[in-house]
Structure formats: C-alpha cells, structure tokens
C-alpha cells in the first residue's frame, strides 16, 4: 500500500431540520494522520427527498450501520483486499435498507440519493444511488466521475440500492467534490471549478457556504477532498455548518462572545461573594460604632424641630456637634431659622455632614446600611401633607388656567383671521379636503372587512359538515363507490373555500381536513402531487409562455418585444433579454425545436418568425421568411421536422410552411375549414399527427389533414374530467404520451393547476398537481426521459422531479 498521498478534507453540514428533505453526511477514519498509506477514509452522503417524513428512521439506521461496519473495513487481519471489504460494507448497507422497508418504511424507495466512497493508498472506490454526482478536479479541469442515473435505471429493490462499484486512481493535486444536486442548481460547475482550483477544502467550503447564504438555500450537504504528498503545517477546520452560516452577523458575534461572557460570569460571581463578605463586615462596624452616634444626632435634631415655630421672629440657635476624639471640638454650626421648611432642610444637612465626618475619621470607606438601621430615612420628619396638597392644587389651577387662556387666544385669533374673505375660502377648501380624506379612509377600512353573506353558515358549522363528509368519503372509497366519493370531495372543497375569516384553530382544522381530502382525491384521480419545486429559475420579467433547451429556458410576454432567457447555473450568465429587430412588434408565441442548430421558433404580432439560435452563451434571433414574403396571421406557432406551422385560432386555420433546407415554401392550409372547426384553439402539437387543444377542454387529433374521429379521451377519473383552463399541449414522436396543461381554478392564494398525461390513443394515464400557491401558471415543458417537468408561474420556472 502506497503512502505517497495524504488527504485534506472539509464538509458542509446542512441543517438537521429541512422542510423538504433529509440530509446526512460524514467521514470515518481510523486515525487523524490523514496519510492514506496508513489510514483508510470512508465518506458518505445521503439525501432523502419528498415524501421524507415517513422515512425519519432511515438515515439513523444507515449511520449506525456504517459505524458498525467501518472497523471491519480497516481491520488488517480481515480477509480480502479493500475492494472485497468495501463490497461487504455495501451488502450490509443494502440489508439495512431492506430491513427498514420490511418494517413499513417504503417511501424512501426512488427518493434516496446517496454515495459511499473509500480512499486508500492512491485508490478511490465508490458506489452511488440516485442523483448524487461526484466531480474530479484535475489540472484545473472538472469532470463527473459518477454515472448519470438517468442513463442507468436503478433496480427498485432495496437489496440492490448500492449495487454498482467503481474504482479510480488518484494523483497529487486532485480534488474530489461530492454534493447533493441542490448545490449545482445554485452554483455552476465552472464557478465551482474556479472556487476549488487554488483554495484549500476549508476555504472552498467557506466560499460555497457564502454563496448559498446569498441565495438563502441551506439545503446542501457537501464533501470536499484534496490529495497531496503532504499536509499543510497549520491544520484547518473540517466542517462548515450551514445553520451557523445562515445566522446574522450579530448572532454570530454573540456566539463568539459566549465563552468570554461565561468567564465574566464566573469572575463576577467570585467578586459578588467577596463584596458580600465585605458588606457584612461593614454592617457589623456600622451597627456597633456608627449607628449609636447617628441615632443620638437624629434625636437632637427631632428635639430642635419640635420647638415652637416663629416664622416672623428670627432668632439664632447654636447647635454643637459632638467632638471628634483626639481633636479639639469644632466651632458650632450656626443656622438661621426662618421657617419650619428651612429649619428642616438645614438641620438634616447638618446631621448628614456630622455623620459623614464621623465615618471618614474611623476609616470606613464602604458601607451598606440595612433597612432597619437607615435612621436618617426612617426617622426624618415627614413633610406637611397639607403643604403638598396645596402645591398640587396650585399647579393644577395654573395648568388649567394656561389651557383656558390658550383656547381663548386661539379662538380670538381665528375669528379675526376669518374676517378676511380669502381666508374664509381657504378654510372652506381645507375643511372639504379633510372631510373627503376622512370618507376615503372610512371606505378603505370598510372594504377590508369581509362580511359573511346573508344566510351563510358559520365556520364551525362548515367544518362540522366537512368532517362528516370526510367520513362519508372514506366509506364510499372502501365500497368502491368512486363517483359518489368524488362528488363528496368536490362538495367538501367547495365548503372549505367558503370559510369566512377563520381563526387560527379553524384554519388548522380546515387544513387538516383539506390534506386528508386531497389525499383521497389524489388516489381516485391517479394524481402525483408535488409539495414543492426541487429547483427554481427566474426570468427578468413576467412571462406568458415557456419552452426548454437545456441548460436554458426561454419565455415570452405578448406585451414585450423581448425573448426572455434563464437557466441552470450562474444567474449572471443565464439570465437575459433578447430583443427582436422591430421595437414596435411583440412576440405572441414560441415553440421548441428538435433541430440541432435551432432551439426554437418565435412568432410576432406582425407575422414575423424568428429562429432562436443558441451560440455558446449568446442567444440570437434570426429572421426567416417564406416564398410569399410573410407568414399568415396567427396567434400560435409550432414546428415539426424543420417545418413551421402557424395557427390562427380566430379564423380556424392552420398553415404549414415546408422547409426545403434553404428556403420555406408558400404557406398551405392543411385543415379544411369547411369540414373541421378548430376555432378557439388554445394550443397545438405535432408528432406526425396534429393535436389541437380547444378552450372547452376538447382535444382533436388530425392525421394527413383529416380528423381521427375514433380518438377520444378515455377512462378519465371523475375528478379529472373537467378542464378549467386548458392552455398548453405537448406531443413529440420521441414521447409515448401526450401532456395537457390545465391552469385550473385560481384565487389570490390557491390554484388547482395540473398536467394531465394521456396515451397516444387517448387513454388517461395519470396527472400531476402542483403546490397550491402556483396561482399564475402560464406555460410548461416536460422531459419524460430525464424525469423533469417545468412549470412557468409568473416569471419563475419551477422544476419538479417526475417519479
């Protein structure tokens, strides 16, 4: 075993609690030497996608299995080479997966992405499942070393989850990057290459975490390994925690200050104990020496204050202070008594000065006097209550008088000001404006109050009724009464939509019922419901249509002169707007092309057609024209075998412009308007046959210009029969199915948008339902082979993984 390479590593740890997945990663080593000639490193990363909640025990079981099997992997006495030992470890992992599935947890099957890697000497051994790619950075070039899961369908049996085993050779300077697919949605491979090229694993992890924080996406687990002949002298941290990276700077500062605060707390506790002891000692000294002297002084002060008050006769009274031991008696303090109030103030000051002098002479620097010994506070004469009440009454009268005087003065000045005619007009105009503003304010507030319709049922009654219906639905499904159950499902959802300003408890009960009813509805309607998009890509503006030509997506808006672009990778490189040549024209439709040199075609309101050409990172719009010079009036465009088709849904015409390779022939109407009605069509698609989707939800099929009357949509479940807003259809000769987009019923907060799948014979296969907050669905595209479905909502392309 070679000892030439050492490994430096760092991993980005995802938060434990994520809304749509479970993530777990780790590295197991026999020692901290990181020398692969003497050590074996086992690394793993697991991701469980939705539905993830029932799979809560899966990852702990896998982690426990790896920790139990790792000692066998590194045991030099065990038989077999590293390949054999790794294969035994994979069998143990697969057996754990099988045990979990036999215990009833099966939702993870098809939703598990993972990779297991072993580094030993100069060799790399790994096994993967699902979408968890590993990349090798070598000589500033990055390439994928794992297989594409789409190209190699995996066996769904748990015992064959990790069935593939691959081996590679490592070189000095190589780096390995492993992450769940979420990382590559946020950061392009080229950007990752630049990050890794000159940095250490820890520095790379910090840069990646910083970018993920900017994108507000913590759902990433990453492993980074760098191989060299020697390790750096200064070791670096081997983990970057995304939960900490996502915290604010203030919270991070507080966390760093926590050890110092704990230390300060301990020091403060010790200081408090010492201060308590000193205080107790000072109290003893005060009680024994100071208190008697102060009490004597206070008593003499009371006697002086009880003498007859003579406010008009001024006389002098001499107060002798007690002499200080060892010194000659001080001269008496003479106080002129002018009134009872002044006497009180001067006597108390004299007593306080005497007490202070006494304490300082006996070298008492710090004292805390207990409540029962605070003689100066408790034994001082109390001010005359009548005097305080008198002062309060006087101040109240003065304040009231000031207010009355201000109002009189303001009224007088206003009356004088209004004597001027112009001023009266200004006052009338200002009053009218204030009244108008007040009326608008009251109207706005009233409009925001949602009043229950007359005779409407209360929220409590609605929820009670829906609970009864939910029980009825369950019973009907158990008796195979699908249509009755479907009708009750529709009634239940309609009732829940009539809730009026529900409280939090009512909303919680309604959500619970809706979830249960939707689950029953999905069963009857053969529905796959997506809880959330696996990735999102944003156009720079609102779009009303979509087609894909990976890694880019293209959109358009009939009110705009630009073709919009976004895509997978760095937003700065993929986002863009491509204007058409005529600034007064607008794009009304676009369609994807299967031609190698053309991404798609765009049709404008001015009857112009442009080829969408992608040249590297540059998108070009190249105009084309038929022999007649212009294309026919139309509102939708399609393409097949390089030919261009333009649909005029108002007139009911479909035009074909054949492509000879160098020119486009004159347009030919290929559907007889006198025989077939394709007016009010919303979309069409061609796969050799022509499919026309109409606004009423009907789907027509034409072969060689004639309608196939035998083609109908069959076996559609009751709940899926009515198409509310059919707006798009996709058919391709490479696809075995036809896909129809129904934008569904929509409010400001929810939508029933879905995609229905039919066979080429019209038989219903299944449907896909989207999150209810996709309320502005305007387009879609699909890749059945790549297991991807993209839905345009406003200006965002939402990506969903197909089962």
N, C-alpha and C positions, 0 to 999 in steps of 0.2 A: 504493500500500500504506500502510495507516494505521500510525502509530507511537504510537497512544494507549495501548496496553496493554503491560504488562510481566508476565512470568511468574515466580513464585517456586515452587520445587518441592522435593520430598523423596521418596525412595523407601525402602521397607522391603525389605531384601535377605534372601531366605531362605537357609538353609544350602545348600551345594553338594551335600551328600550327605543325601538323604531316603530313607526306606525304601519309599515307595510312589509317588513321582513325581519328575519333573524340573521345576525352576522356573528361569526366566531372565527378567530384566528389565533395561532400560537406557534412557538418554536420550542422544541425539546432538544436538549443537548446533554451529553454525558458529563461535560466539564465546561469551564469558562475559557479554555485555551483558544478555542476557535480555529485550531490547527486541524485541517481536515485529514491529515495523515494519521493523527492520533485520536480524532474525535469524529463522531457521526452526528449530523444535524438532521432532524426531522421537522419539517414545516408543513402547516396545514391551514386551509381557509375554507370555511363552509358558509353557504348562504341559502336560506330557506325563503322562497318567495311566497306571495299570497296563494292560497289562504294559509297563513302562518300560525294562527292562534292554536289550532288543534295539535300543532307539531312542537309544543313547548318542551317536551321531554326529549326530543330527537338530538339536539346539539349537546346537552349534558351527557347523554349516553355515548355519543361519539367521542367527546373529550375524555371521558373515563376509559373508554376502550384504548385510545391512543396512549394514555399514561400507563395503562396496564401492559400493553404490548411493547412499548419502547425499550424496556430492559432486555427483552428477548432479541430485539433488533441489534443492540450494541454488545450483546454477550459474545465474547471471543470464543467461548467454549461451545457455543451452539453450532450445529452442523449447517453446511451450506454457505454460499457466498452471500454478498449483500443483496443480490437480485432475489435469491430464494427467500431470504429473511423478509424482504420487503413484500414479496408475494404472499407470505403467510400473514403479514400485518394487514394487507388488503382483504384477505379472506375473513379475518377477524372483524374488520370494519363492516364488510358486507353482511356478516352474520348478525352483527348488532342492528343493522338496518332492517334485516328480515325479522328479528325479534320484535322491534318496535312496530313494524307493520302488522305482525300477528297479534299484538296487543290492542289493535284497533286504530292506530295512528297511520293512516294511509294517504292523507292529503299532501304529504311531502313528496310523494312519487310524482315525478315530472316537474316538480318545483324546487328540486335540490340542485344547487350549483356548488361544486367543490373541487379542490385539488389537494393532493398529498405529494410532497417532494422530499427526497432524501439526498443529502450531499455527503459524499465520502471520497476522500482522496481527490482525484480530478474528475470524478464522475457525478452525473446528475441522473437520478431516477425519479420518475413521477407518474402519477395516474390522475385522471380528471373525470368529472361527470358534469353534464350541463354546460352552462356558459360561464366559464371561469378561466379566461385565457392567461397564459404566461408569455412574457416577451423577453427576448435576449438582446441586450445592448452590447454590441461588439464592434470596435473600431468606428464608433460614432454612427453606427447603423443599427436600427431597431427592427426586429422581425419576430413574428409569432412562432413559438416552438410547440404549442399545443395544437390539437386538431380542432377544426371547425365542427361544432356539434351538429350544425345543420347538414353537413355533408355526410356525417356518420350517425344515423339514428341509433339511439341507445336502446338496449333491452330494458323494458319497464320493470323486470323482475328485480326485487331488492338485492338478491344474492349476486346479481351481475351489475350492480351500480358502478363499482370501481373495477371494471374488467380489463381495461386497456393498461398496458405497462410500457413505458418508453424510457430510453436511456440516451444520454448525451455526454459530450466531453467538454470540460471547462478549461478556459485559458486565463492567463494572467490579464487582469483588467476587465474581464467580463462582468456584466451586471445582469441580474435576473429581477424582473418586475412581475409581481402577481397581484391581482386585484379583482374584485367583483366588477361586473360590467358597468356599474354606475360611474366608475372613475372615468371611463373612456367616453361617456356621454358629456362630461363636463370639461375634460382636458383632451386635446387631440394628441395623437401619437407623436407628431412632430414636436409639439410643445413638451411632452414627456421626455423625448429624446434630448432636447436641449437642457431640461432640468437635470437629468441624470448624468449627462456627459462629463461634467467637471466637478461634480459635487460628491460628498460622502453620502451614504444612505440616510443618515440623520438629517443632513442639510436638504436632501431631496424630499424627505418626508415632511419637513417643515414647509418647504415651498408648495408642495401639493396640498397640505392642510390649509395653507393660507389662501390658495385659490378656491378650495372647497368652501372655506368660510365666506369668501366673497360671493360665491354662488348660493350660499345658505343651504348646502347639501351635506349633511353629516353621514349619510348612509353609504359610507365607503370604508372597506377594510383593505389594507394594502400591506404587502411584504416586499421589501427591497433587500437584495443581497449583492454584495460586491466582493469579488475574488481577487486576491493579490498574493504575492510571495511573502509579504509581511504585513502586520497590522500597524496602524499609527501608534505613536508613543502615548498620546493622550486619548483614552477611550471616550466614546461619545454615548449619549443615551440611546437605548434601543427601542424605545416606544414613544409615540406621539399620540396623545389621547384626543380624539376629535371633540369629545364633550367639553374638555377644557379649552380647546382652541376656539370653540364657538362662543365661549363666555366673553363678556365685555372686558375691556381693559381695567375698569375699576374693580371688577370681581377678581380678576387675575392678581391685581396688586394686593387686594385683601387677602388672597390665599397665600401670597408670598410673605405677607406681613404676619400671618398667623403664628409662626414659630416665635417671632420676636414678641408678639403680644402675650403668648403663653409664658415666655420667660419673664416679661414685665409683670405679669400677674403674680408669678411666684415671688419675685422680688418685692412687689407691693404688699403681698401677704406677710412677708417677714417684717417689712417696715411697719405695717399696721400692728403687728404683735409687739414690736419694740415701742411704738408710740403708745400703745395701750398700757404697757408696763410703766412708762414714764408718766402717763396721765394719772395712773393710780397712785404713784408715789407723790405727784404734785397735789392730788386731792388730800392726801394724808397731811401734808405740810400745811395746806390752806386751812383744813379743819382744825388743826391743833394750834396754829400760831396766828393766821391772818383773820379767820372768822371772828374770834372774840373781840379783836381790836375794831374790826369793821362794824360789828354789832353795837359796840359802845358808841362809835361815832354816829351811827344811824339813830340811836336812841336820843342822843343830844340834839340831833337835827330835828327830830319829831317834837321835842320839847320846845325848840325855838319856834317851830311853825305853829304851835298851838297858842301862842300869845295873841292878845287882842289885836285885831287888825286896825291900824290907824292910817288910812290912806292919805288924809290931808295933813297929818303931822309927821314930819320927817325927823327921826332921831337916829342916833348911832348905837350900834350894838357890837361889842367886841367878842369875837369867837376865838378862843385859844385852842390851837391844835396841840395834840399830845406831843411831848418832846421825844426826839429820837435818842435812843441810848448812846452814850459816848459823845454826844454833841450838845452844844448849848441850845436851849429852846429857841424856836424860830419866833420872829415877830408876828404878832396876831394879824390875821387877815380881817380887814375892816370891810364890812358890807353895808351899803346904804339900802335900807328897806323902804321902797317907795310904794309897793303894793304887795298883796298876797301872791300874785303871779310872779312878780320879780323876785320876791323872797324865796319862793320855791326853787326857781332856777339857780339862783346864786348859791343857796345852801347845798343843793345837790352837787354843784360843781366843786364846791369846797370839800365836800365829803369824798368825792371821787379823787381829787388831787391828793388828799391826805392818804387815802388807801394806796394809791399808786406809789407814792414816795415810800411808804412803809414796805411794800412788796419788793421794790427795787433795792432797798437797803439790805434786805435779808437775802438777796441774790436768788430770787425766784423768777426765772425767765419765762417759763411756760406754765400755764395753769389752765385747768378746765374745772370750773366750779359746778358741782352738782346742782340739780334743780332746787333741792330743799335747802341749799346754802346760798342761793343767789339773793342775799339780803337787800342789795341795792334795788333789785327789781321788784321783789315781793313786798318790801316794807316801805317803799317810797309812797308819799301821799298821792292820792288819785285826784286828777283834775276835777274841778267842779262840773257836774253833769249839766246844770242849768246853763253854765257858760258855753259848753259845747253845743247844746241845742240852740242857744241863742245865735251863735256864729252860723250854724247851718241854716237857720231860718233867715238870717240876714242875707247870706249868699243866695238862697233860693229867691228871695224877693228881688235882689239885684239882677239875677239872671232873667226872671220873668219880666222885669221892667225893661231890660235890654231888648228882649224879643218883641215886646209890645211896641217899643219905640221904633224898632227896625221895620215892623209891619206898617205902622202909621206912616213912616217916612217913605217906604216903597210905594204904598198906595197913593200918597200925595203926589209923588214924582210921576207915577204912571198916569194919573188923571191929567196932570199938566202936559205930559208928552202926547196924550191922545187928543188934545185940543187942536193939534195941527192936522189938517185934512189928510195930507200924505201919510202921516203916521197911522191914522185910522185904517187906511187902505193896506198898509204893510201888516198891521195887526190882524186884519181880516184874512189876508192871504196866508199868513203864518198859521193862524188857527185852523184854516181849511186844510192845509197840508198836514198838520198834526192829526186832525180827525181822519183824513184819508189813510195815513200811515197806520193809525190805530185800527181802522177797519181791515186793512190788508193783513196786519198781524193777527187779528182775531180770526180772519178767514183761513189763513195758513194753518194756524193751530187747530182749527176745527176740521180742516181737510185731513189732518194726520190722525184724527180719531176715527178708528174703524168701528162703525156701529153695526151690530148684528142685524141682519134682515128681519123684517117683521115676521113673526111666527117661526123663526129659526130655532132649531133645537140647541140646547145648551151643550157646551163642550163635554160635560160629564155624561150627558145622555148619548152623545155621538160615540164616545169611547166605549161606553157600555154596550151599545149596539154593535160596534165593530168587534168587540171581544166575542159576542155571541155568534157573529158571522164567521169569525176565525175558527171557532169550534165546529161550526157547520161545514166550513170548507174542508177541514181535516177529515171529517166523517165522510164527506162526498168523495174525496180522493181515495179514501180507503175502500169505498164501494165502486170505484172506477166510474163514477159519475162526473166525468171531466167537464162537460159543458155546464152542468149546474154549478160545479165548483168555480169555473171560470167566470160565470155571471156574478156569483157572490164576491169574487175577488174584485171585479170591476166596481161593484156597489161599495165595497169596503174602502177602496182607494178614493172613490168619489166622496164618500162621507168624511174621510180623514182630511180631504182638501177643503172641507167647509169649516174646519175649526177656526174660531174667531179669537185672536189674541190669546192663545193658550198660555197658561202659566208654565213654569219650568217642569213641575211634576206632570202636568198634562202633556207637554211636549215630549217628555221622556217616555210616558206610556204610549203615546202615538207612534214614536219612533220604534219602540219595541214591537208594536203590532205591525207596523209597516214592514219591518225587517222580516218578521215571520210570514206575512202575507206575500211579500216579494219572493221569498224562498219557495213558497208553494206555487206561485205564479211561474217562476223560472223552471220549476220541474214540469209543469204542464206545458209550457211554451218552448221546451227544449232550449233554454236560454243559458248562455255563459255570461255572467255579469261581472264586469270589471270594477273593482273597488277604487282603483287609482291608476293613472298612467305610469308606465315604467320609465318614460322619458318625455321631455317636452322641448320643443324648438319654436322660437318666436320670430315672426316676421316683424319688419319695422313699422308696419301699418296693418289696419284691418284688411282681411282678405275674404273673398266670397267663393273661392274655388281652390282646388289643390290637386297636384299630381307629383309623384316622386320620381327621381332619377338619382338614386343614392350615389354619393353621400349628401345630395342636395334635395330640397323640396322647393317647389315653385307654387306661388299663389298669385291671385289677381283680384282686382276690385273693379266692377264695371264703371265706377266713377273716377277711376285713376288712369293715368297714361303710363303707368309703370308696371312691369312684371316684378314681383317680389321674390326674393330668394332667402332661404335659410338652410341649415343643415347640421350634420353631425360634426362636431369638432369645435374649434375656437370660434366664438361668435363673431369676432372681428374679421375673420377670414370667410365665414359662410354667409353672414347677413349682407343683403344688398338690395338695391332697387335698380332695375334696368329700364330706361325709358324707351318708348317707341319713337320713330322718327318724326311723326306728326304730333306736335304738342296739343292740337285741338281734337285728337282722336282718343278713344279709350278702348281697353281690352274688355271684351264681353265674354270670352270663353277660351279655354285652353285644354289640351289633351296630351296624354303621354304617348310617346312613340317607342317602338321596339327597334328602330333603326340604330345602327351603331354610331352614326355621325350626327344624330339628331335626338335631343332629349324630349322634344315635344313640339307642338304647333300652337300658335296663339291667333285668335280671330278678333278683329276690332269692329267697332260700331260702323266704321267707314268701309267695311267689306274688304279689308286688307288681311292677309295671312302672313305670319312670320314663323320661320323655323327657329326654335330655341336650341342654340348650339352651345355646348359647354366645352371650352378650350382651357384645360387646366383649371385654374381658379376663376377664369374670366367667362362670363355669360354673354353671348351675343344674340341679337335678334336680327335675322337675315330675311328680308322680304322675298316672297315668291309671288308669281302671277301666272294664271292660266293663259291659254291661247287667246281667249276672248278679251284679255286685258285685266278684268276684275272678276272677283268672286261674287256669287249671288248673295242677296241679302240673307242674313242668318243670325241666330242667337246661340248656336251651339256648334262645336267643331269636334270631329273625330278623325281617326286615321287607322289604316289597315294596309299592310304591305307597301307602305310608302305613298298610297293614295290618300287624298284629302276628301273628307265628307263634311258638308255644311248643312245643318238643319234649320229650316225656317218653320218654327212651331206655330206661328200665326197663320201662315198660308197652308201648312200641312205638306211641305215639300222637303225632300232630302236629295241634295245634289252630290254627285260624285265627280271628282277631278282626278283622272288617272295619271299616274306618274310614269313617263317613259324612260326615266333615268336622267334625262337632260331637260325636259320641259313637262308642263302639265297641260293635258288636253282640255278642250272646252267642256264645261260642266254639263252633266246629264242627269235629269231627274229619274231616279231609279225606283220610285214607288208611285204607282198610278194614283193620282189624287182623286180620280173619279170612282175608284174602287175601294180605296182604303182611307180611313180617317186617322191621321197621326197629328191632328191639331192638338194644342195644349200639351204637347210632349215636354217633359222637363229634362230628359237626358236620353242618350242612346249609346250603344256599344256594339262593336263588331268583332266577331271571332271567325268569320266566314259566313255565318248567319248575322242578321241585323236584329238587335233587340231595342225596342222603343218603349220607354217608361213614360206613362202619362200621369197627369196631375191627380186623376181619380184613383190611382193605385194599380191600374191595369197594366199588364206587360204583354206587348205584342212581339211575335217573332216572324221575321221575313227571311225566306230563302229564295235567292235569284229573283228578288223583286216581288214575290208572291207570299201572302200571309200563310203561315202554318197554322191552320185552324185547329189542329189536334193539340197544339201546345197550350196548356193551361197551368196555372199554379195549383198544385195538388197537395193534399194532406197537410194543409196549413192549420196549426192549432187554433182553437177559437180565439185565444188572446192575441194571436199574431196576425189575424186575418185582415184587420183594418189598417191600411197605411194612412197615417195622418198627413205627413208632408213628404211624399216621395220626391227626392231631389237629385239622386245620382244612381248610376248603374255601372258596373264593371264586368266585362266579359273578355276573355282572352283565349286564344286557341291553346295556350300552354296551361290554362287552368281547367279543372274539371267541373267547376261550379260557376254560377252567376251570383253576383253580390249586389244588393239593393240597399241604398241608404234612405232611411226614414227619419227626418229631423224630429218627428214626434210632436206630442203636445208640450207646450212650453209656457212657463211663467217666469217671473223675475228671479226665482230661486231654485226651480227644478225643471227637469226635462225628461222625456221618455225616449230620447233619441236611441236608435239601434241600427244594426246592419243585419239584414236577413240573407241567408245563404240558400240557394236552390240548385238542384242539379240541372244539367243542360236539357233534361226532359221536363223540367218544371216542378219536380218533387221537392217539397220542403226538407231541408237538411237540419238547420239549426239557426239560431240568431244570437247576436252579441249585443248586450246592453251596456251603456256607458254610465259613468258616475252622473248622478242627477244634477250636479252643478254645471254640466256642459249645456248651457242654455242658448248658445249661439252657434250651433253646428251648421256648417255650410258646405262641407266637402269631405271626401275621404279617398284613400287609396289602400291597396292591400297587396301583400306578398305571401301567398299561401305556402310557397316552398320555404321561404325564410321565416315563416311563422310570425309575421308582423302585420298589424293593422294600424293605420294612421288616420286620425280624425281631426279636421280643422274646426276649432272653436274660436270665433272672433279672429284673433291674429296669432293664435298658438296652435302648433301641430302637436297633438297628443299621441304618443306611441304606446301601443298595447301589444303584449306578447300573446299570441294565439296558443291555445292548448294543443 
